[in-house]
Amino acid sequence: MSSNLSIGGLTPFTTLDFPDHLAAVIFCQGCPWHCNYCHNPHFLDFHKKPTLSWQQIDSFLQRRQGLLDAVIFSGGEPTLQKGLLEAILRVRDLGFKVALHTAGIHSNSLAKLLPYIDWVGFDIKAPFARYATITGVQNSGEQPKKSAKLILESGIAYEFRTTVHPQLLDEKTLLELATALADLGVQRYVLQDCRTALCLDTALPSFSYNSVLNNKNLLQAIRTLMPQTIVR
Ligand code: SF4
């Protein structure tokens, strides 16, 4: 069962990662991008030996039936896992809802998964043409653009979210991004302060005041585009 799912870790309980749900998080191993602010650098290497087998996860979930509402697949990048659909179907069979945290790196895979997912937390890095400034990978905005459209067309519950580090995403660029998202039809948008502790790029400067997220005129402009925008 789901032997093709490479699992880097498990958070047995969270109330923060799937709104209004008690959930466990399964971290899939492997991601081809190198976002400066990645907080899970230990989940990027595709060749790293999995820390947990699916059998261990399955046993854990059976013990949590009736105690948890949902299972979140995160990473790493879950949509690149060959065994993900099988794992999702098993999780649903066990009676849990399913949430997905993704950067939309593999849109074809995402299209097959969406019918079985209850909620998506979709990381949007930058305007699609500028993804490489964050991910370090040329043309990396092409797949997320397709994935964003798929999520919106599916009617599934979602949250689009962008991590804001003033050195990586200035006011003008963030407004450009927000305009593009509003044009796509995004309604639920979250701006996240960037925490640099333990992130992939150890040279990324930390700061005590996020000048972009504290720019009231900018936030007002973004909320004019997407009224449900929140900052956290
Ligand atoms: S998409 Fe970026 S932030 Fe997400 S796991 Fe990959 S490198 Fe880390």
py3Dmol code that shows the C-alpha trace and the ligand (Angstrom):
import py3Dmol

protein = """\
ATOM      1  CA  MET A   1       0.000   0.000   0.000  1.00  0.00           C
ATOM      2  CA  SER A   2       1.397   3.395  -1.064  1.00  0.00           C
ATOM      3  CA  SER A   3       4.943   2.024  -1.220  1.00  0.00           C
ATOM      4  CA  ASN A   4       5.775   4.824  -3.683  1.00  0.00           C
ATOM      5  CA  LEU A   5       5.148   7.495  -1.084  1.00  0.00           C
ATOM      6  CA  SER A   6       8.421   8.760   0.354  1.00  0.00           C
ATOM      7  CA  ILE A   7       7.711  10.110   3.832  1.00  0.00           C
ATOM      8  CA  GLY A   8      10.127  12.488   5.509  1.00  0.00           C
ATOM      9  CA  GLY A   9       8.188  13.121   8.697  1.00  0.00           C
ATOM     10  CA  LEU A  10       4.912  13.289  10.592  1.00  0.00           C
ATOM     11  CA  THR A  11       3.306  15.897  12.827  1.00  0.00           C
ATOM     12  CA  PRO A  12       0.734  13.878  14.797  1.00  0.00           C
ATOM     13  CA  PHE A  13      -1.487  16.799  15.716  1.00  0.00           C
ATOM     14  CA  THR A  14      -2.066  20.366  14.506  1.00  0.00           C
ATOM     15  CA  THR A  15      -4.906  22.845  14.653  1.00  0.00           C
ATOM     16  CA  LEU A  16      -3.126  25.433  12.498  1.00  0.00           C
ATOM     17  CA  ASP A  17      -2.574  23.892   9.095  1.00  0.00           C
ATOM     18  CA  PHE A  18      -6.119  23.081   7.918  1.00  0.00           C
ATOM     19  CA  PRO A  19      -8.576  25.767   9.078  1.00  0.00           C
ATOM     20  CA  ASP A  20     -11.113  24.555  11.660  1.00  0.00           C
ATOM     21  CA  HIS A  21      -9.802  20.988  11.635  1.00  0.00           C
ATOM     22  CA  LEU A  22      -7.791  18.770  13.952  1.00  0.00           C
ATOM     23  CA  ALA A  23      -5.268  17.150  11.688  1.00  0.00           C
ATOM     24  CA  ALA A  24      -2.044  15.219  11.307  1.00  0.00           C
ATOM     25  CA  VAL A  25       0.556  16.309   8.756  1.00  0.00           C
ATOM     26  CA  ILE A  26       2.461  13.866   6.570  1.00  0.00           C
ATOM     27  CA  PHE A  27       5.596  15.443   5.079  1.00  0.00           C
ATOM     28  CA  CYS A  28       6.502  14.056   1.675  1.00  0.00           C
ATOM     29  CA  GLN A  29      10.207  13.838   0.908  1.00  0.00           C
ATOM     30  CA  GLY A  30      11.636  15.734  -2.057  1.00  0.00           C
ATOM     31  CA  CYS A  31      11.306  19.085  -3.807  1.00  0.00           C
ATOM     32  CA  PRO A  32      13.213  20.343  -6.869  1.00  0.00           C
ATOM     33  CA  TRP A  33      13.118  24.010  -5.857  1.00  0.00           C
ATOM     34  CA  HIS A  34      15.354  25.940  -3.482  1.00  0.00           C
ATOM     35  CA  CYS A  35      13.230  28.742  -2.078  1.00  0.00           C
ATOM     36  CA  ASN A  36      15.454  30.973   0.037  1.00  0.00           C
ATOM     37  CA  TYR A  37      13.002  30.942   2.935  1.00  0.00           C
ATOM     38  CA  CYS A  38      12.148  27.216   2.812  1.00  0.00           C
ATOM     39  CA  HIS A  39      11.572  26.060   6.373  1.00  0.00           C
ATOM     40  CA  ASN A  40      11.799  22.394   5.545  1.00  0.00           C
ATOM     41  CA  PRO A  41      15.230  22.055   3.897  1.00  0.00           C
ATOM     42  CA  HIS A  42      15.538  18.526   5.326  1.00  0.00           C
ATOM     43  CA  PHE A  43      12.588  17.477   3.136  1.00  0.00           C
ATOM     44  CA  LEU A  44      14.112  18.631  -0.177  1.00  0.00           C
ATOM     45  CA  ASP A  45      16.464  15.742  -1.022  1.00  0.00           C
ATOM     46  CA  PHE A  46      14.618  13.139  -3.125  1.00  0.00           C
ATOM     47  CA  HIS A  47      17.277  10.526  -2.322  1.00  0.00           C
ATOM     48  CA  LYS A  48      17.110  10.805   1.442  1.00  0.00           C
ATOM     49  CA  LYS A  49      15.986   7.603   3.113  1.00  0.00           C
ATOM     50  CA  PRO A  50      12.326   7.877   4.248  1.00  0.00           C
ATOM     51  CA  THR A  51      12.002   8.238   7.999  1.00  0.00           C
ATOM     52  CA  LEU A  52       8.635   6.454   8.143  1.00  0.00           C
ATOM     53  CA  SER A  53       7.009   3.706   6.113  1.00  0.00           C
ATOM     54  CA  TRP A  54       3.422   3.874   4.909  1.00  0.00           C
ATOM     55  CA  GLN A  55       2.657   0.919   7.178  1.00  0.00           C
ATOM     56  CA  GLN A  56       3.694   2.999  10.188  1.00  0.00           C
ATOM     57  CA  ILE A  57       1.542   5.915   9.014  1.00  0.00           C
ATOM     58  CA  ASP A  58      -1.411   3.627   8.357  1.00  0.00           C
ATOM     59  CA  SER A  59      -1.167   2.121  11.862  1.00  0.00           C
ATOM     60  CA  PHE A  60      -0.929   5.590  13.374  1.00  0.00           C
ATOM     61  CA  LEU A  61      -4.021   6.769  11.482  1.00  0.00           C
ATOM     62  CA  GLN A  62      -6.033   3.717  12.504  1.00  0.00           C
ATOM     63  CA  ARG A  63      -5.274   4.600  16.135  1.00  0.00           C
ATOM     64  CA  ARG A  64      -6.450   8.188  15.494  1.00  0.00           C
ATOM     65  CA  GLN A  65      -9.824   7.339  13.946  1.00  0.00           C
ATOM     66  CA  GLY A  66     -12.475   9.393  15.719  1.00  0.00           C
ATOM     67  CA  LEU A  67      -9.817  11.663  17.256  1.00  0.00           C
ATOM     68  CA  LEU A  68      -8.610  13.563  14.199  1.00  0.00           C
ATOM     69  CA  ASP A  69     -10.701  15.167  11.458  1.00  0.00           C
ATOM     70  CA  ALA A  70      -8.169  15.238   8.665  1.00  0.00           C
ATOM     71  CA  VAL A  71      -4.789  14.402   7.218  1.00  0.00           C
ATOM     72  CA  ILE A  72      -2.653  17.015   5.495  1.00  0.00           C
ATOM     73  CA  PHE A  73      -0.119  16.041   2.845  1.00  0.00           C
ATOM     74  CA  SER A  74       2.715  18.545   2.870  1.00  0.00           C
ATOM     75  CA  GLY A  75       6.399  18.497   2.099  1.00  0.00           C
ATOM     76  CA  GLY A  76       8.599  18.798   0.203  1.00  0.00           C
ATOM     77  CA  GLU A  77       6.287  18.821  -2.781  1.00  0.00           C
ATOM     78  CA  PRO A  78       3.519  16.195  -2.498  1.00  0.00           C
ATOM     79  CA  THR A  79       2.327  16.416  -6.121  1.00  0.00           C
ATOM     80  CA  LEU A  80       5.609  14.827  -7.258  1.00  0.00           C
ATOM     81  CA  GLN A  81       4.955  11.639  -5.273  1.00  0.00           C
ATOM     82  CA  LYS A  82       3.866   8.675  -7.389  1.00  0.00           C
ATOM     83  CA  GLY A  83       2.058   7.042  -4.459  1.00  0.00           C
ATOM     84  CA  LEU A  84       0.103  10.097  -3.364  1.00  0.00           C
ATOM     85  CA  LEU A  85      -3.267   9.303  -4.922  1.00  0.00           C
ATOM     86  CA  GLU A  86      -3.243   5.810  -3.439  1.00  0.00           C
ATOM     87  CA  ALA A  87      -2.361   7.243  -0.042  1.00  0.00           C
ATOM     88  CA  ILE A  88      -5.129   9.845  -0.284  1.00  0.00           C
ATOM     89  CA  LEU A  89      -7.692   7.189  -1.148  1.00  0.00           C
ATOM     90  CA  ARG A  90      -6.595   5.098   1.829  1.00  0.00           C
ATOM     91  CA  VAL A  91      -6.836   8.120   4.138  1.00  0.00           C
ATOM     92  CA  ARG A  92     -10.360   8.798   2.892  1.00  0.00           C
ATOM     93  CA  ASP A  93     -11.281   5.142   3.403  1.00  0.00           C
ATOM     94  CA  LEU A  94     -10.184   5.511   7.012  1.00  0.00           C
ATOM     95  CA  GLY A  95     -12.717   8.333   7.372  1.00  0.00           C
ATOM     96  CA  PHE A  96     -10.482  11.394   7.342  1.00  0.00           C
ATOM     97  CA  LYS A  97     -10.763  14.514   5.259  1.00  0.00           C
ATOM     98  CA  VAL A  98      -7.733  15.321   3.113  1.00  0.00           C
ATOM     99  CA  ALA A  99      -5.856  18.593   2.764  1.00  0.00           C
ATOM    100  CA  LEU A 100      -2.928  19.344   0.492  1.00  0.00           C
ATOM    101  CA  HIS A 101      -0.126  21.857   0.902  1.00  0.00           C
ATOM    102  CA  THR A 102       1.449  22.426  -2.479  1.00  0.00           C
ATOM    103  CA  ALA A 103       3.400  24.860  -4.586  1.00  0.00           C
ATOM    104  CA  GLY A 104       1.681  23.395  -7.656  1.00  0.00           C
ATOM    105  CA  ILE A 105       4.897  22.071  -9.180  1.00  0.00           C
ATOM    106  CA  HIS A 106       3.174  19.266 -11.131  1.00  0.00           C
ATOM    107  CA  SER A 107      -0.153  20.474 -12.526  1.00  0.00           C
ATOM    108  CA  ASN A 108      -1.068  17.203 -14.285  1.00  0.00           C
ATOM    109  CA  SER A 109      -0.677  15.321 -11.039  1.00  0.00           C
ATOM    110  CA  LEU A 110      -2.662  17.959  -9.167  1.00  0.00           C
ATOM    111  CA  ALA A 111      -5.529  17.657 -11.660  1.00  0.00           C
ATOM    112  CA  LYS A 112      -5.843  13.931 -10.836  1.00  0.00           C
ATOM    113  CA  LEU A 113      -5.688  14.542  -7.079  1.00  0.00           C
ATOM    114  CA  LEU A 114      -8.139  17.429  -6.751  1.00  0.00           C
ATOM    115  CA  PRO A 115     -11.363  15.358  -6.877  1.00  0.00           C
ATOM    116  CA  TYR A 116     -10.247  13.606  -3.682  1.00  0.00           C
ATOM    117  CA  ILE A 117      -9.069  16.650  -1.727  1.00  0.00           C
ATOM    118  CA  ASP A 118     -11.143  18.778   0.639  1.00  0.00           C
ATOM    119  CA  TRP A 119      -8.880  21.816   0.986  1.00  0.00           C
ATOM    120  CA  VAL A 120      -5.723  23.163  -0.637  1.00  0.00           C
ATOM    121  CA  GLY A 121      -3.155  25.518   0.836  1.00  0.00           C
ATOM    122  CA  PHE A 122      -1.440  26.822  -2.275  1.00  0.00           C
ATOM    123  CA  ASP A 123       1.904  28.621  -1.970  1.00  0.00           C
ATOM    124  CA  ILE A 124       2.315  31.427  -4.465  1.00  0.00           C
ATOM    125  CA  LYS A 125       5.908  32.621  -4.531  1.00  0.00           C
ATOM    126  CA  ALA A 126       5.937  35.664  -6.815  1.00  0.00           C
ATOM    127  CA  PRO A 127       4.448  36.883 -10.112  1.00  0.00           C
ATOM    128  CA  PHE A 128       4.614  33.776 -12.312  1.00  0.00           C
ATOM    129  CA  ALA A 129       7.292  35.235 -14.604  1.00  0.00           C
ATOM    130  CA  ARG A 130       9.508  35.977 -11.585  1.00  0.00           C
ATOM    131  CA  TYR A 131       9.404  32.661  -9.763  1.00  0.00           C
ATOM    132  CA  ALA A 132      13.109  31.987 -10.287  1.00  0.00           C
ATOM    133  CA  THR A 133      14.011  34.896  -8.007  1.00  0.00           C
ATOM    134  CA  ILE A 134      12.587  32.837  -5.120  1.00  0.00           C
ATOM    135  CA  THR A 135      12.899  29.218  -6.256  1.00  0.00           C
ATOM    136  CA  GLY A 136      16.267  29.429  -8.013  1.00  0.00           C
ATOM    137  CA  VAL A 137      14.817  27.433 -10.925  1.00  0.00           C
ATOM    138  CA  GLN A 138      14.228  28.965 -14.338  1.00  0.00           C
ATOM    139  CA  ASN A 139      10.650  28.987 -15.691  1.00  0.00           C
ATOM    140  CA  SER A 140       9.370  27.563 -12.419  1.00  0.00           C
ATOM    141  CA  GLY A 141       6.260  29.768 -12.583  1.00  0.00           C
ATOM    142  CA  GLU A 142       4.730  27.896 -15.514  1.00  0.00           C
ATOM    143  CA  GLN A 143       3.388  24.909 -13.577  1.00  0.00           C
ATOM    144  CA  PRO A 144       2.022  26.953 -10.639  1.00  0.00           C
ATOM    145  CA  LYS A 145       0.102  29.156 -13.061  1.00  0.00           C
ATOM    146  CA  LYS A 146      -1.642  26.077 -14.474  1.00  0.00           C
ATOM    147  CA  SER A 147      -2.171  24.690 -10.985  1.00  0.00           C
ATOM    148  CA  ALA A 148      -3.709  27.935  -9.737  1.00  0.00           C
ATOM    149  CA  LYS A 149      -6.279  27.821 -12.538  1.00  0.00           C
ATOM    150  CA  LEU A 150      -7.056  24.161 -11.828  1.00  0.00           C
ATOM    151  CA  ILE A 151      -7.698  24.857  -8.146  1.00  0.00           C
ATOM    152  CA  LEU A 152      -9.955  27.796  -8.882  1.00  0.00           C
ATOM    153  CA  GLU A 153     -11.878  25.938 -11.591  1.00  0.00           C
ATOM    154  CA  SER A 154     -12.355  22.892  -9.338  1.00  0.00           C
ATOM    155  CA  GLY A 155     -14.469  24.802  -6.819  1.00  0.00           C
ATOM    156  CA  ILE A 156     -12.509  23.214  -3.984  1.00  0.00           C
ATOM    157  CA  ALA A 157     -11.946  25.146  -0.728  1.00  0.00           C
ATOM    158  CA  TYR A 158      -8.540  26.788  -0.800  1.00  0.00           C
ATOM    159  CA  GLU A 159      -6.189  29.362   0.575  1.00  0.00           C
ATOM    160  CA  PHE A 160      -3.571  31.011  -1.631  1.00  0.00           C
ATOM    161  CA  ARG A 161      -0.680  32.288   0.450  1.00  0.00           C
ATOM    162  CA  THR A 162       2.487  34.226  -0.150  1.00  0.00           C
ATOM    163  CA  THR A 163       5.478  34.510   2.150  1.00  0.00           C
ATOM    164  CA  VAL A 164       6.805  38.043   2.160  1.00  0.00           C
ATOM    165  CA  HIS A 165      10.449  38.864   2.767  1.00  0.00           C
ATOM    166  CA  PRO A 166      11.057  42.532   1.891  1.00  0.00           C
ATOM    167  CA  GLN A 167      14.348  41.711   0.192  1.00  0.00           C
ATOM    168  CA  LEU A 168      12.724  39.067  -2.033  1.00  0.00           C
ATOM    169  CA  LEU A 169       9.321  40.650  -2.699  1.00  0.00           C
ATOM    170  CA  ASP A 170       9.038  44.428  -2.651  1.00  0.00           C
ATOM    171  CA  GLU A 171       5.810  46.452  -2.595  1.00  0.00           C
ATOM    172  CA  LYS A 172       5.596  46.927  -6.349  1.00  0.00           C
ATOM    173  CA  THR A 173       6.128  43.240  -7.063  1.00  0.00           C
ATOM    174  CA  LEU A 174       3.628  42.148  -4.428  1.00  0.00           C
ATOM    175  CA  LEU A 175       0.989  44.449  -5.883  1.00  0.00           C
ATOM    176  CA  GLU A 176       1.760  43.038  -9.340  1.00  0.00           C
ATOM    177  CA  LEU A 177       1.272  39.542  -7.941  1.00  0.00           C
ATOM    178  CA  ALA A 178      -1.958  40.439  -6.162  1.00  0.00           C
ATOM    179  CA  THR A 179      -3.315  41.988  -9.357  1.00  0.00           C
ATOM    180  CA  ALA A 180      -2.529  38.809 -11.294  1.00  0.00           C
ATOM    181  CA  LEU A 181      -4.214  36.650  -8.636  1.00  0.00           C
ATOM    182  CA  ALA A 182      -7.299  38.840  -8.540  1.00  0.00           C
ATOM    183  CA  ASP A 183      -7.476  38.595 -12.334  1.00  0.00           C
ATOM    184  CA  LEU A 184      -7.468  34.800 -11.986  1.00  0.00           C
ATOM    185  CA  GLY A 185     -10.375  35.026  -9.524  1.00  0.00           C
ATOM    186  CA  VAL A 186      -8.578  34.353  -6.235  1.00  0.00           C
ATOM    187  CA  GLN A 187     -10.620  35.413  -3.205  1.00  0.00           C
ATOM    188  CA  ARG A 188      -9.006  33.864  -0.138  1.00  0.00           C
ATOM    189  CA  TYR A 189      -5.467  35.228   0.077  1.00  0.00           C
ATOM    190  CA  VAL A 190      -3.034  35.151   2.985  1.00  0.00           C
ATOM    191  CA  LEU A 191       0.179  37.147   3.332  1.00  0.00           C
ATOM    192  CA  GLN A 192       2.684  35.527   5.666  1.00  0.00           C
ATOM    193  CA  ASP A 193       5.545  37.208   7.440  1.00  0.00           C
ATOM    194  CA  CYS A 194       8.842  35.529   6.601  1.00  0.00           C
ATOM    195  CA  ARG A 195      10.642  33.889   9.492  1.00  0.00           C
ATOM    196  CA  THR A 196      14.273  33.333   8.600  1.00  0.00           C
ATOM    197  CA  ALA A 197      15.276  31.083  11.507  1.00  0.00           C
ATOM    198  CA  LEU A 198      16.264  27.620  10.246  1.00  0.00           C
ATOM    199  CA  CYS A 199      15.475  28.515   6.619  1.00  0.00           C
ATOM    200  CA  LEU A 200      17.352  27.114   3.619  1.00  0.00           C
ATOM    201  CA  ASP A 201      19.307  30.277   2.775  1.00  0.00           C
ATOM    202  CA  THR A 202      21.249  30.969   5.942  1.00  0.00           C
ATOM    203  CA  ALA A 203      22.450  34.283   4.455  1.00  0.00           C
ATOM    204  CA  LEU A 204      18.889  35.594   4.156  1.00  0.00           C
ATOM    205  CA  PRO A 205      18.796  38.566   6.533  1.00  0.00           C
ATOM    206  CA  SER A 206      16.356  38.562   9.423  1.00  0.00           C
ATOM    207  CA  PHE A 207      14.444  41.679  10.355  1.00  0.00           C
ATOM    208  CA  SER A 208      12.222  42.794  13.202  1.00  0.00           C
ATOM    209  CA  TYR A 209       9.928  44.964  11.081  1.00  0.00           C
ATOM    210  CA  ASN A 210       8.375  43.806   7.812  1.00  0.00           C
ATOM    211  CA  SER A 211       8.178  47.046   5.834  1.00  0.00           C
ATOM    212  CA  VAL A 212       6.058  45.490   3.081  1.00  0.00           C
ATOM    213  CA  LEU A 213       3.436  43.894   5.328  1.00  0.00           C
ATOM    214  CA  ASN A 214       3.245  47.060   7.409  1.00  0.00           C
ATOM    215  CA  ASN A 215       2.578  49.259   4.393  1.00  0.00           C
ATOM    216  CA  LYS A 216      -1.065  50.211   5.011  1.00  0.00           C
ATOM    217  CA  ASN A 217      -1.577  51.727   1.565  1.00  0.00           C
ATOM    218  CA  LEU A 218      -0.337  48.553  -0.080  1.00  0.00           C
ATOM    219  CA  LEU A 219      -2.586  46.332   2.047  1.00  0.00           C
ATOM    220  CA  GLN A 220      -5.542  48.544   1.282  1.00  0.00           C
ATOM    221  CA  ALA A 221      -4.797  48.261  -2.444  1.00  0.00           C
ATOM    222  CA  ILE A 222      -4.550  44.461  -2.177  1.00  0.00           C
ATOM    223  CA  ARG A 223      -7.787  44.270  -0.183  1.00  0.00           C
ATOM    224  CA  THR A 224      -9.492  46.336  -2.843  1.00  0.00           C
ATOM    225  CA  LEU A 225      -8.486  43.596  -5.276  1.00  0.00           C
ATOM    226  CA  MET A 226      -9.173  40.679  -2.897  1.00  0.00           C
ATOM    227  CA  PRO A 227     -11.289  41.763   0.097  1.00  0.00           C
ATOM    228  CA  GLN A 228     -10.671  38.524   2.032  1.00  0.00           C
ATOM    229  CA  THR A 229      -6.899  39.093   2.199  1.00  0.00           C
ATOM    230  CA  ILE A 230      -5.434  38.556   5.668  1.00  0.00           C
ATOM    231  CA  VAL A 231      -1.962  38.952   7.136  1.00  0.00           C
ATOM    232  CA  ARG A 232      -0.475  36.485   9.599  1.00  0.00           C
TER     233      ARG A 232
END
"""
ligand_1 = """\
8
SF4
S 8.492 24.756 -2.874
Fe 10.075 25.980 -1.866
S 9.310 26.254 0.242
Fe 8.165 24.545 -0.662
S 9.325 22.697 -0.072
Fe 10.055 23.337 -2.104
S 11.856 24.615 -1.650
Fe 10.674 24.449 0.265
"""
view = py3Dmol.view(width=600, height=400)
view.addModel(protein, "pdb")
view.setStyle({"model": 0}, {"cartoon": {"style": "trace"}})
view.addModel(ligand_1, "xyz")
view.setStyle({"model": 1}, {"stick": {}})
view.zoomTo()
view.show()
